């Protein structure tokens, strides 16, 4: 028997990401987000959702660029910390010990310790309910070679990404492989 409950975002798991942002000469900031996703594959476009009350919201509106940094399981503590402390009051790079690294096509720093960095330029915003959704084109990608397999694809075991279950406020690492795209046709 199923129970009827209040509406909640029961889509999970979600990828917790660290978004770095900066407005001009101000200190760079990091915000943890899980409301994110791919919007288009050609051109490559993504979206991130941020509440207007968050410090990073206006930084991104002003600079019109940001970097999505994909953390590993080893960075779970930094992911959690950057989601619980305001960048308006604390320098999250200093607080976490994460290293701001040069980006290729945006003026916002990437996070050196994250093996994947997606440099993004804002193309528009949409306001839905509690969040502003920042739509952006990915203009450059930096990937640590050590997480790639022999075909240049990410090896999930080497990447060791996180998964977030927002309803339970829990982080998990990714489990075992259960199939590859198209495997159902082989049955």
N, CA, C and O atoms as a DFTB+ gen file, in Angstrom:
748 C
 N C O
     1  1       0.839      -1.169       0.000
     2  2       0.000       0.000       0.000
     3  2       0.895       1.248       0.000
     4  3       1.908       1.290       0.699
     5  1       0.526       2.229      -0.763
     6  2       1.266       3.481      -0.821
     7  2       0.593       4.528       0.053
     8  3      -0.628       4.549       0.205
     9  1       1.421       5.395       0.620
    10  2       0.950       6.469       1.463
    11  2       1.004       7.770       0.685
    12  3       1.981       8.005      -0.027
    13  1       0.008       8.614       0.789
    14  2      -0.004       9.926       0.151
    15  2       0.648      10.914       1.115
    16  3       0.262      11.014       2.280
    17  1       1.636      11.637       0.611
    18  2       2.353      12.603       1.450
    19  2       2.380      13.964       0.760
    20  3       1.937      14.095      -0.381
    21  1       2.896      14.968       1.450
    22  2       3.005      16.320       0.886
    23  2       3.999      16.314      -0.280
    24  3       4.925      15.504      -0.319
    25  1       3.791      17.219      -1.214
    26  2       4.680      17.325      -2.369
    27  2       6.089      17.710      -1.925
    28  3       6.282      18.672      -1.182
    29  1       7.052      16.948      -2.389
    30  2       8.472      17.176      -2.133
    31  2       9.230      16.781      -3.390
    32  3       8.703      16.034      -4.214
    33  1      10.454      17.264      -3.554
    34  2      11.237      16.877      -4.740
    35  2      11.820      15.467      -4.579
    36  3      12.969      15.308      -4.165
    37  1      11.037      14.469      -4.904
    38  2      11.443      13.075      -4.743
    39  2      12.223      12.549      -5.936
    40  3      12.184      11.349      -6.206
    41  1      12.918      13.396      -6.646
    42  2      13.814      12.952      -7.708
    43  2      15.201      12.819      -7.106
    44  3      15.796      13.810      -6.684
    45  1      15.707      11.624      -7.066
    46  2      17.029      11.409      -6.496
    47  2      17.595      10.105      -7.012
    48  3      16.836       9.274      -7.510
    49  1      18.900       9.889      -6.913
    50  2      19.892      10.772      -6.298
    51  2      20.214      11.955      -7.200
    52  3      19.941      11.936      -8.400
    53  1      20.790      12.964      -6.606
    54  2      21.229      14.160      -7.316
    55  2      22.738      14.309      -7.157
    56  3      23.307      13.849      -6.167
    57  1      23.390      14.951      -8.128
    58  2      24.825      15.176      -7.965
    59  2      25.078      16.440      -7.145
    60  3      24.745      17.534      -7.599
    61  1      25.652      16.319      -5.964
    62  2      26.013      17.551      -5.265
    63  2      27.226      18.154      -5.965
    64  3      28.220      17.471      -6.210
    65  1      27.131      19.428      -6.280
    66  2      28.226      20.100      -6.990
    67  2      28.719      21.286      -6.176
    68  3      27.992      21.834      -5.347
    69  1      29.959      21.671      -6.423
    70  2      30.519      22.883      -5.844
    71  2      30.610      23.907      -6.967
    72  3      31.340      23.706      -7.938
    73  1      29.879      24.991      -6.837
    74  2      29.899      26.036      -7.856
    75  2      30.758      27.182      -7.345
    76  3      30.493      27.762      -6.292
    77  1      31.800      27.495      -8.119
    78  2      32.628      28.644      -7.767
    79  2      32.147      29.851      -8.562
    80  3      31.773      29.743      -9.729
    81  1      32.169      31.001      -7.896
    82  2      31.695      32.232      -8.520
    83  2      32.453      33.407      -7.930
    84  3      33.052      33.306      -6.860
    85  1      32.417      34.518      -8.641
    86  2      33.149      35.706      -8.196
    87  2      32.645      36.900      -8.987
    88  3      32.336      36.788     -10.173
    89  1      32.566      38.032      -8.328
    90  2      32.188      39.267      -8.998
    91  2      33.378      40.214      -8.982
    92  3      33.740      40.758      -7.939
    93  1      33.975      40.402     -10.137
    94  2      35.101      41.329     -10.257
    95  2      36.238      40.986      -9.323
    96  3      36.653      39.829      -9.242
    97  1      36.750      41.986      -8.612
    98  2      37.885      41.794      -7.727
    99  2      37.531      41.271      -6.353
   100  3      38.413      41.121      -5.507
   101  1      36.255      40.989      -6.106
   102  2      35.850      40.471      -4.799
   103  2      36.389      39.055      -4.611
   104  3      36.800      38.401      -5.570
   105  1      36.382      38.594      -3.362
   106  2      36.864      37.250      -3.078
   107  2      35.976      36.215      -3.785
   108  3      34.763      36.400      -3.882
   109  1      36.582      35.131      -4.275
   110  2      35.772      34.078      -4.895
   111  2      34.962      33.350      -3.836
   112  3      35.324      33.338      -2.660
   113  1      33.883      32.752      -4.257
   114  2      32.995      32.031      -3.348
   115  2      32.709      30.641      -3.893
   116  3      32.878      30.370      -5.082
   117  1      32.274      29.774      -3.001
   118  2      31.846      28.415      -3.365
   119  2      30.471      28.185      -2.757
   120  3      30.250      28.481      -1.583
   121  1      29.547      27.658      -3.552
   122  2      28.235      27.273      -3.045
   123  2      27.987      25.817      -3.428
   124  3      28.287      25.396      -4.545
   125  1      27.441      25.064      -2.496
   126  2      27.050      23.689      -2.768
   127  2      25.620      23.700      -3.293
   128  3      24.737      24.332      -2.711
   129  1      25.401      22.994      -4.403
   130  2      24.066      22.899      -4.993
   131  2      23.766      21.454      -5.381
   132  3      24.672      20.674      -5.674
   133  1      22.502      21.120      -5.377
   134  2      22.065      19.834      -5.912
   135  2      20.979      20.038      -6.966
   136  3      20.678      19.127      -7.738
   137  1      20.394      21.235      -6.995
   138  2      19.400      21.545      -8.025
   139  2      20.192      21.966      -9.259
   140  3      20.496      23.144      -9.452
   141  1      20.514      20.984     -10.083
   142  2      21.346      21.234     -11.258
   143  2      21.075      20.158     -12.297
   144  3      20.520      19.104     -11.987
   145  1      21.472      20.435     -13.530
   146  2      21.303      19.417     -14.557
   147  2      21.654      19.904     -15.942
   148  3      21.935      21.081     -16.167
   149  1      21.630      18.958     -16.862
   150  2      21.908      19.222     -18.269
   151  2      20.635      19.738     -18.925
   152  3      19.556      19.184     -18.714
   153  1      20.756      20.789     -19.714
   154  2      19.619      21.372     -20.427
   155  2      19.668      20.999     -21.903
   156  3      18.632      20.765     -22.524
   157  1      20.883      20.946     -22.466
   158  2      21.063      20.673     -23.890
   159  2      22.422      20.031     -24.108
   160  3      23.388      20.335     -23.410
   161  1      22.483      19.125     -25.102
   162  2      23.772      18.507     -25.416
   163  2      24.468      19.197     -26.585
   164  3      25.674      19.028     -26.762
   165  1      23.730      19.975     -27.392
   166  2      24.346      20.690     -28.502
   167  2      23.594      22.002     -28.747
   168  3      22.524      21.980     -29.355
   169  1      24.122      23.140     -28.291
   170  2      25.369      23.284     -27.552
   171  2      25.196      22.739     -26.137
   172  3      24.075      22.586     -25.651
   173  1      26.316      22.451     -25.485
   174  2      26.257      21.925     -24.124
   175  2      25.804      23.041     -23.194
   176  3      26.476      24.060     -23.041
   177  1      24.643      22.820     -22.576
   178  2      24.081      23.815     -21.662
   179  2      23.622      23.123     -20.389
   180  3      23.151      21.985     -20.408
   181  1      23.772      23.842     -19.282
   182  2      23.407      23.330     -17.968
   183  2      22.549      24.356     -17.243
   184  3      22.417      25.498     -17.683
   185  1      21.970      23.932     -16.126
   186  2      21.232      24.865     -15.281
   187  2      21.574      24.564     -13.836
   188  3      21.797      23.416     -13.451
   189  1      21.610      25.629     -13.045
   190  2      21.744      25.502     -11.600
   191  2      20.654      26.347     -10.961
   192  3      20.334      27.425     -11.462
   193  1      20.082      25.876      -9.869
   194  2      19.036      26.611      -9.169
   195  2      19.561      27.151      -7.849
   196  3      20.113      26.404      -7.041
   197  1      19.390      28.459      -7.629
   198  2      19.870      29.100      -6.400
   199  2      18.776      30.010      -5.844
   200  3      18.131      30.751      -6.585
   201  1      18.582      29.943      -4.545
   202  2      17.640      30.858      -3.891
   203  2      18.187      32.287      -3.966
   204  3      19.386      32.485      -3.771
   205  1      17.347      33.283      -4.241
   206  2      17.809      34.679      -4.327
   207  2      18.465      35.191      -3.050
   208  3      19.258      36.131      -3.108
   209  1      18.157      34.600      -1.907
   210  2      18.743      35.054      -0.644
   211  2      20.198      34.626      -0.478
   212  3      20.882      35.125       0.415
   213  1      20.680      33.728      -1.303
   214  2      22.059      33.231      -1.182
   215  2      23.055      34.240      -1.753
   216  3      22.773      34.904      -2.751
   217  1      24.201      34.348      -1.124
   218  2      25.252      35.276      -1.524
   219  2      25.688      35.043      -2.975
   220  3      25.905      36.005      -3.711
   221  1      25.815      33.800      -3.388
   222  2      26.275      33.475      -4.744
   223  2      25.292      33.903      -5.830
   224  3      25.695      34.133      -6.971
   225  1      24.030      34.011      -5.495
   226  2      22.996      34.384      -6.461
   227  2      23.369      35.675      -7.177
   228  3      23.409      35.717      -8.407
   229  1      23.644      36.729      -6.411
   230  2      23.949      38.022      -7.028
   231  2      25.342      38.061      -7.647
   232  3      25.567      38.784      -8.617
   233  1      26.283      37.284      -7.092
   234  2      27.618      37.212      -7.702
   235  2      27.509      36.705      -9.140
   236  3      28.145      37.244     -10.047
   237  1      26.703      35.672      -9.339
   238  2      26.539      35.096     -10.680
   239  2      25.748      36.034     -11.581
   240  3      26.062      36.169     -12.763
   241  1      24.723      36.684     -11.033
   242  2      23.965      37.655     -11.843
   243  2      24.873      38.761     -12.366
   244  3      24.740      39.175     -13.518
   245  1      25.796      39.247     -11.530
   246  2      26.674      40.346     -11.924
   247  2      27.793      39.898     -12.860
   248  3      28.073      40.567     -13.855
   249  1      28.430      38.775     -12.548
   250  2      29.580      38.343     -13.357
   251  2      29.157      37.602     -14.630
   252  3      29.887      37.596     -15.621
   253  1      27.974      36.979     -14.596
   254  2      27.410      36.226     -15.714
   255  2      28.259      35.005     -16.080
   256  3      28.259      34.565     -17.230
   257  1      28.985      34.458     -15.089
   258  2      29.751      33.242     -15.308
   259  2      29.979      32.527     -13.978
   260  3      29.917      33.132     -12.907
   261  1      30.248      31.213     -14.074
   262  2      30.510      30.394     -12.898
   263  2      31.173      29.109     -13.365
   264  3      31.222      28.820     -14.560
   265  1      31.688      28.334     -12.397
   266  2      32.289      27.049     -12.709
   267  2      31.594      25.977     -11.874
   268  3      31.466      26.113     -10.657
   269  1      31.147      24.915     -12.535
   270  2      30.618      23.740     -11.840
   271  2      31.801      22.807     -11.617
   272  3      32.447      22.363     -12.566
   273  1      32.072      22.519     -10.353
   274  2      33.184      21.656      -9.965
   275  2      32.597      20.362      -9.415
   276  3      31.788      20.386      -8.488
   277  1      33.006      19.233      -9.987
   278  2      32.466      17.936      -9.576
   279  2      33.367      17.358      -8.481
   280  3      34.524      17.027      -8.742
   281  1      32.842      17.237      -7.254
   282  2      33.656      16.727      -6.159
   283  2      33.680      15.197      -6.116
   284  3      32.834      14.523      -6.704
   285  1      34.668      14.681      -5.408
   286  2      34.774      13.242      -5.166
   287  2      34.246      12.936      -3.766
   288  3      33.924      13.838      -2.993
   289  1      34.167      11.647      -3.463
   290  2      33.727      11.218      -2.132
   291  2      34.632      11.794      -1.050
   292  3      34.161      12.139       0.034
   293  1      35.927      11.900      -1.337
   294  2      36.871      12.428      -0.347
   295  2      36.578      13.883       0.010
   296  3      37.016      14.364       1.055
   297  1      35.845      14.582      -0.846
   298  2      35.519      15.989      -0.593
   299  2      34.131      16.176       0.015
   300  3      33.628      17.298       0.061
   301  1      33.511      15.102       0.479
   302  2      32.150      15.195       1.039
   303  2      32.075      16.222       2.165
   304  3      31.091      16.955       2.270
   305  1      33.094      16.280       2.996
   306  2      33.098      17.245       4.111
   307  2      33.079      18.675       3.588
   308  3      32.395      19.525       4.160
   309  1      33.817      18.965       2.507
   310  2      33.838      20.317       1.937
   311  2      32.509      20.631       1.268
   312  3      32.024      21.760       1.339
   313  1      31.919      19.632       0.619
   314  2      30.608      19.805      -0.010
   315  2      29.591      20.204       1.054
   316  3      28.822      21.147       0.868
   317  1      29.594      19.489       2.155
   318  2      28.646      19.784       3.224
   319  2      28.928      21.156       3.845
   320  3      28.002      21.939       4.061
   321  1      30.182      21.447       4.129
   322  2      30.538      22.719       4.754
   323  2      30.155      23.909       3.876
   324  3      29.612      24.899       4.368
   325  1      30.440      23.811       2.568
   326  2      30.121      24.924       1.661
   327  2      28.618      25.112       1.486
   328  3      28.175      26.146       0.986
   329  1      27.841      24.127       1.891
   330  2      26.388      24.252       1.833
   331  2      25.771      24.728       3.130
   332  3      24.565      24.967       3.195
   333  1      26.595      24.870       4.178
   334  2      26.046      25.246       5.485
   335  2      26.595      26.563       6.034
   336  3      26.158      27.030       7.086
   337  1      27.556      27.163       5.319
   338  2      28.191      28.414       5.764
   339  2      28.002      29.464       4.670
   340  3      28.103      29.145       3.485
   341  1      27.733      30.697       5.051
   342  2      27.557      31.774       4.071
   343  2      28.894      32.335       3.622
   344  3      29.762      32.638       4.441
   345  1      29.051      32.468       2.312
   346  2      30.245      33.072       1.739
   347  2      30.308      34.571       1.974
   348  3      31.354      35.188       1.775
   349  1      29.213      35.154       2.390
   350  2      29.208      36.581       2.697
   351  2      29.984      36.834       3.991
   352  3      30.571      37.899       4.182
   353  1      29.973      35.826       4.882
   354  2      30.627      35.969       6.182
   355  2      31.974      35.262       6.248
   356  3      32.847      35.668       7.015
   357  1      32.151      34.226       5.466
   358  2      33.374      33.410       5.533
   359  2      33.953      33.225       4.133
   360  3      33.223      33.178       3.144
   361  1      35.289      33.121       4.070
   362  2      35.955      32.785       2.819
   363  2      36.017      31.259       2.763
   364  3      36.794      30.638       3.487
   365  1      35.200      30.664       1.904
   366  2      35.081      29.206       1.879
   367  2      36.327      28.521       1.336
   368  3      36.602      27.379       1.705
   369  1      37.085      29.181       0.475
   370  2      38.352      28.596       0.029
   371  2      39.290      28.458       1.233
   372  3      39.907      27.409       1.419
   373  1      39.399      29.505       2.043
   374  2      40.247      29.444       3.236
   375  2      39.710      28.441       4.255
   376  3      40.474      27.678       4.845
   377  1      38.412      28.446       4.456
   378  2      37.778      27.586       5.454
   379  2      37.962      26.101       5.140
   380  3      38.181      25.294       6.043
   381  1      37.872      25.744       3.859
   382  2      37.962      24.339       3.460
   383  2      39.373      23.909       3.078
   384  3      39.675      22.716       3.061
   385  1      40.234      24.868       2.772
   386  2      41.563      24.535       2.284
   387  2      41.569      24.178       0.812
   388  3      42.590      23.730       0.289
   389  1      40.435      24.370       0.128
   390  2      40.377      24.123      -1.312
   391  2      41.165      25.219      -2.034
   392  3      41.291      26.340      -1.542
   393  1      41.687      24.872      -3.198
   394  2      42.577      25.767      -3.927
   395  2      41.889      26.388      -5.142
   396  3      41.432      25.656      -6.020
   397  1      41.801      27.727      -5.216
   398  2      41.291      28.347      -6.440
   399  2      42.328      28.173      -7.552
   400  3      43.503      28.491      -7.366
   401  1      41.890      27.671      -8.700
   402  2      42.787      27.418      -9.829
   403  2      42.327      28.231     -11.030
   404  3      41.138      28.521     -11.161
   405  1      43.258      28.604     -11.910
   406  2      42.869      29.379     -13.088
   407  2      41.917      28.601     -13.995
   408  3      42.077      27.400     -14.214
   409  1      40.947      29.303     -14.502
   410  2      40.046      28.727     -15.503
   411  2      40.560      29.130     -16.880
   412  3      41.421      30.002     -16.998
   413  1      40.030      28.494     -17.916
   414  2      40.499      28.734     -19.275
   415  2      39.746      29.874     -19.955
   416  3      40.356      30.757     -20.558
   417  1      38.401      29.849     -19.852
   418  2      37.594      30.809     -20.608
   419  2      36.704      31.709     -19.763
   420  3      35.977      32.538     -20.312
   421  1      36.743      31.567     -18.446
   422  2      35.972      32.460     -17.578
   423  2      36.915      33.072     -16.552
   424  3      38.003      32.553     -16.302
   425  1      36.484      34.178     -15.966
   426  2      37.316      34.887     -14.979
   427  2      37.129      34.357     -13.562
   428  3      37.744      34.860     -12.621
   429  1      36.296      33.362     -13.412
   430  2      36.004      32.752     -12.118
   431  2      36.963      31.578     -11.909
   432  3      37.198      30.810     -12.842
   433  1      37.528      31.423     -10.693
   434  2      38.432      30.299     -10.483
   435  2      37.693      28.954     -10.420
   436  3      36.539      28.874      -9.998
   437  1      38.389      27.917     -10.848
   438  2      37.930      26.546     -10.676
   439  2      38.449      26.061      -9.328
   440  3      39.205      26.767      -8.661
   441  1      38.047      24.869      -8.931
   442  2      38.557      24.266      -7.698
   443  2      39.522      23.155      -8.082
   444  3      39.129      22.157      -8.686
   445  1      40.779      23.337      -7.730
   446  2      41.850      22.414      -8.119
   447  2      41.570      20.979      -7.670
   448  3      41.822      20.046      -8.433
   449  1      41.067      20.782      -6.482
   450  2      40.861      19.449      -5.925
   451  2      39.724      18.674      -6.577
   452  3      39.631      17.459      -6.402
   453  1      38.865      19.348      -7.318
   454  2      37.768      18.668      -8.036
   455  2      38.290      18.199      -9.389
   456  3      38.842      19.003     -10.141
   457  1      38.131      16.915      -9.720
   458  2      38.709      16.383     -10.952
   459  2      38.021      16.833     -12.240
   460  3      38.575      16.659     -13.325
   461  1      36.832      17.403     -12.137
   462  2      36.117      17.900     -13.323
   463  2      35.631      19.314     -13.042
   464  3      35.025      19.581     -12.004
   465  1      35.905      20.217     -13.978
   466  2      35.477      21.610     -13.866
   467  2      34.796      22.019     -15.169
   468  3      35.392      21.936     -16.243
   469  1      33.555      22.458     -15.069
   470  2      32.795      22.922     -16.229
   471  2      32.687      24.444     -16.158
   472  3      32.003      24.982     -15.287
   473  1      33.353      25.124     -17.060
   474  2      33.322      26.584     -17.088
   475  2      32.080      27.029     -17.854
   476  3      31.838      26.587     -18.977
   477  1      31.303      27.901     -17.240
   478  2      29.990      28.251     -17.779
   479  2      29.807      29.750     -17.937
   480  3      30.240      30.541     -17.099
   481  1      29.148      30.125     -19.044
   482  2      28.762      31.520     -19.283
   483  2      27.237      31.585     -19.294
   484  3      26.570      30.822     -19.993
   485  1      26.714      32.496     -18.519
   486  2      25.270      32.647     -18.357
   487  2      24.613      33.093     -19.658
   488  3      25.086      34.021     -20.314
   489  1      23.517      32.426     -20.028
   490  2      22.750      32.842     -21.210
   491  2      21.355      33.335     -20.830
   492  3      20.680      33.974     -21.637
   493  1      20.927      33.041     -19.613
   494  2      19.619      33.518     -19.185
   495  2      19.248      32.996     -17.815
   496  3      19.887      32.095     -17.271
   497  1      18.190      33.590     -17.270
   498  2      17.672      33.146     -15.973
   499  2      16.166      32.987     -16.061
   500  3      15.493      33.647     -16.853
   501  1      15.663      32.102     -15.234
   502  2      14.224      31.898     -15.096
   503  2      13.921      31.796     -13.607
   504  3      14.656      31.144     -12.865
   505  1      12.867      32.423     -13.178
   506  2      12.486      32.365     -11.766
   507  2      11.273      31.462     -11.641
   508  3      10.210      31.740     -12.197
   509  1      11.451      30.377     -10.903
   510  2      10.367      29.447     -10.609
   511  2      10.306      29.255      -9.104
   512  3      11.250      28.737      -8.508
   513  1       9.212      29.665      -8.483
   514  2       9.041      29.442      -7.052
   515  2      10.196      29.985      -6.235
   516  3      10.529      31.167      -6.323
   517  1      10.803      29.123      -5.445
   518  2      11.827      29.533      -4.490
   519  2      13.207      29.776      -5.098
   520  3      14.089      30.302      -4.419
   521  1      13.412      29.403      -6.368
   522  2      14.752      29.459      -6.951
   523  2      14.806      30.234      -8.274
   524  3      13.847      30.275      -9.044
   525  1      15.965      30.839      -8.495
   526  2      16.302      31.371      -9.818
   527  2      17.129      30.293     -10.499
   528  3      18.078      29.764      -9.921
   529  1      16.762      29.977     -11.723
   530  2      17.506      28.973     -12.486
   531  2      18.405      29.703     -13.476
   532  3      17.949      30.455     -14.337
   533  1      19.696      29.450     -13.318
   534  2      20.710      30.057     -14.163
   535  2      21.000      29.087     -15.310
   536  3      21.501      27.985     -15.087
   537  1      20.683      29.504     -16.529
   538  2      20.937      28.688     -17.713
   539  2      22.255      29.148     -18.306
   540  3      22.461      30.341     -18.530
   541  1      23.148      28.200     -18.561
   542  2      24.485      28.586     -19.001
   543  2      25.029      27.625     -20.045
   544  3      24.690      26.441     -20.059
   545  1      25.873      28.151     -20.912
   546  2      26.578      27.326     -21.886
   547  2      27.932      26.941     -21.294
   548  3      28.642      27.778     -20.737
   549  1      28.274      25.667     -21.423
   550  2      29.578      25.196     -20.988
   551  2      30.570      25.578     -22.083
   552  3      30.457      25.119     -23.220
   553  1      31.537      26.417     -21.738
   554  2      32.478      26.937     -22.734
   555  2      33.852      26.278     -22.653
   556  3      34.659      26.412     -23.574
   557  1      34.122      25.572     -21.565
   558  2      35.381      24.833     -21.423
   559  2      35.208      23.777     -20.343
   560  3      34.450      23.962     -19.391
   561  1      35.918      22.671     -20.502
   562  2      35.898      21.593     -19.515
   563  2      37.344      21.200     -19.218
   564  3      38.142      20.974     -20.127
   565  1      37.657      21.126     -17.947
   566  2      38.963      20.620     -17.519
   567  2      38.725      19.309     -16.778
   568  3      37.866      19.232     -15.900
   569  1      39.499      18.270     -17.139
   570  2      39.342      16.945     -16.525
   571  2      40.721      16.400     -16.176
   572  3      41.638      16.434     -16.997
   573  1      40.858      15.899     -14.958
   574  2      42.106      15.235     -14.567
   575  2      42.246      13.950     -15.364
   576  3      41.331      13.126     -15.395
   577  1      43.381      13.782     -16.002
   578  2      43.612      12.604     -16.836
   579  2      43.511      11.307     -16.051
   580  3      43.106      10.288     -16.610
   581  1      43.866      11.314     -14.776
   582  2      43.892      10.078     -13.990
   583  2      42.515       9.462     -13.769
   584  3      42.422       8.306     -13.357
   585  1      41.438      10.215     -14.037
   586  2      40.096       9.625     -13.874
   587  2      39.537       9.086     -15.192
   588  3      38.429       8.549     -15.214
   589  1      40.291       9.221     -16.296
   590  2      39.830       8.777     -17.604
   591  2      40.273       7.344     -17.883
   592  3      41.340       6.910     -17.449
   593  1      39.427       6.618     -18.618
   594  2      39.809       5.265     -19.039
   595  2      40.591       5.347     -20.348
   596  3      40.900       6.440     -20.823
   597  1      40.906       4.201     -20.923
   598  2      41.713       4.159     -22.148
   599  2      41.009       4.785     -23.357
   600  3      41.662       5.096     -24.353
   601  1      39.685       4.974     -23.280
   602  2      38.928       5.598     -24.373
   603  2      38.651       7.086     -24.131
   604  3      37.942       7.725     -24.908
   605  1      39.219       7.633     -23.045
   606  2      39.007       9.044     -22.739
   607  2      37.690       9.331     -22.045
   608  3      37.289      10.489     -21.929
   609  1      37.015       8.294     -21.585
   610  2      35.739       8.454     -20.865
   611  2      36.021       8.423     -19.360
   612  3      36.992       7.807     -18.922
   613  1      35.176       9.086     -18.573
   614  2      35.396       9.043     -17.129
   615  2      35.175       7.635     -16.578
   616  3      34.206       6.962     -16.930
   617  1      36.071       7.210     -15.727
   618  2      35.950       5.930     -15.033
   619  2      35.333       6.243     -13.669
   620  3      35.976       6.869     -12.826
   621  1      34.109       5.818     -13.453
   622  2      33.373       6.158     -12.238
   623  2      34.118       5.713     -10.982
   624  3      34.094       6.408      -9.967
   625  1      34.779       4.561     -11.047
   626  2      35.516       4.089      -9.874
   627  2      36.684       5.012      -9.552
   628  3      36.983       5.245      -8.381
   629  1      37.342       5.537     -10.568
   630  2      38.454       6.467     -10.343
   631  2      37.938       7.842      -9.913
   632  3      38.562       8.512      -9.090
   633  1      36.811       8.255     -10.465
   634  2      36.219       9.541     -10.117
   635  2      35.658       9.514      -8.698
   636  3      35.857      10.455      -7.930
   637  1      34.962       8.442      -8.352
   638  2      34.367       8.263      -7.028
   639  2      33.462       9.439      -6.652
   640  3      33.679      10.091      -5.631
   641  1      32.429       9.712      -7.494
   642  2      31.557      10.864      -7.248
   643  2      30.581      10.627      -6.103
   644  3      30.389       9.503      -5.640
   645  1      29.978      11.716      -5.666
   646  2      28.965      11.669      -4.614
   647  2      27.568      11.643      -5.208
   648  3      27.349      12.061      -6.345
   649  1      26.632      11.146      -4.418
   650  2      25.211      11.247      -4.725
   651  2      24.544      11.857      -3.487
   652  3      24.947      11.584      -2.356
   653  1      23.527      12.681      -3.715
   654  2      22.829      13.327      -2.607
   655  2      21.360      12.949      -2.656
   656  3      20.731      12.983      -3.714
   657  1      20.821      12.589      -1.499
   658  2      19.403      12.277      -1.358
   659  2      18.772      13.400      -0.545
   660  3      18.821      13.365       0.684
   661  1      18.173      14.407      -1.211
   662  2      17.715      15.606      -0.515
   663  2      16.602      15.365       0.505
   664  3      16.543      16.060       1.520
   665  1      15.739      14.415       0.261
   666  2      14.628      14.176       1.186
   667  2      15.151      13.715       2.542
   668  3      14.580      14.055       3.578
   669  1      16.233      12.945       2.537
   670  2      16.813      12.429       3.783
   671  2      18.050      13.210       4.224
   672  3      18.623      12.912       5.272
   673  1      18.475      14.215       3.431
   674  2      19.690      14.989       3.732
   675  2      20.906      14.081       3.913
   676  3      21.631      14.195       4.901
   677  1      21.127      13.166       2.940
   678  2      22.210      12.200       3.047
   679  2      23.073      12.187       1.793
   680  3      22.583      12.355       0.677
   681  1      24.384      11.981       2.005
   682  2      25.347      11.813       0.915
   683  2      25.730      10.348       0.818
   684  3      25.870       9.666       1.833
   685  1      25.898       9.865      -0.413
   686  2      26.323       8.486      -0.647
   687  2      27.386       8.477      -1.734
   688  3      27.499       9.416      -2.522
   689  1      28.162       7.401      -1.763
   690  2      29.038       7.197      -2.905
   691  2      28.277       6.317      -3.887
   692  3      27.297       5.668      -3.520
   693  1      28.727       6.297      -5.123
   694  2      28.044       5.548      -6.173
   695  2      28.345       4.060      -6.019
   696  3      29.477       3.681      -5.717
   697  1      27.343       3.225      -6.224
   698  2      27.492       1.775      -6.078
   699  2      28.021       1.085      -7.319
   700  3      28.706       1.698      -8.138
   701  1      27.704      -0.180      -7.452
   702  2      28.253      -1.001      -8.532
   703  2      27.513      -0.781      -9.861
   704  3      26.361      -0.348      -9.885
   705  1      28.195      -1.086     -10.937
   706  2      27.635      -0.993     -12.283
   707  2      26.551      -2.063     -12.458
   708  3      26.772      -3.233     -12.145
   709  1      25.382      -1.655     -12.958
   710  2      24.291      -2.609     -13.182
   711  2      23.955      -2.778     -14.661
   712  3      23.132      -3.625     -15.009
   713  1      24.563      -2.002     -15.518
   714  2      24.327      -2.126     -16.955
   715  2      24.883      -0.922     -17.686
   716  3      25.221       0.089     -17.071
   717  1      24.977      -1.034     -19.002
   718  2      25.414       0.072     -19.856
   719  2      24.255       0.463     -20.763
   720  3      23.369      -0.346     -21.040
   721  1      24.269       1.709     -21.219
   722  2      23.200       2.185     -22.090
   723  2      23.004       1.224     -23.250
   724  3      23.959       0.879     -23.946
   725  1      21.758       0.790     -23.457
   726  2      21.417      -0.130     -24.537
   727  2      21.489      -1.603     -24.173
   728  3      21.197      -2.458     -25.008
   729  1      21.881      -1.920     -22.920
   730  2      22.005      -3.325     -22.542
   731  2      20.686      -4.090     -22.592
   732  3      20.685      -5.314     -22.729
   733  1      19.564      -3.381     -22.483
   734  2      18.259      -4.062     -22.501
   735  2      17.966      -4.701     -23.853
   736  3      17.190      -5.653     -23.928
   737  1      18.575      -4.194     -24.919
   738  2      18.355      -4.751     -26.251
   739  2      19.127      -6.056     -26.447
   740  3      18.855      -6.796     -27.392
   741  1      20.073      -6.341     -25.578
   742  2      20.879      -7.545     -25.694
   743  2      20.192      -8.746     -25.064
   744  3      20.664      -9.873     -25.214
   745  1      19.098      -8.528     -24.369
   746  2      18.402      -9.620     -23.658
   747  2      17.685     -10.536     -24.613
   748  3      17.053     -11.502     -24.185
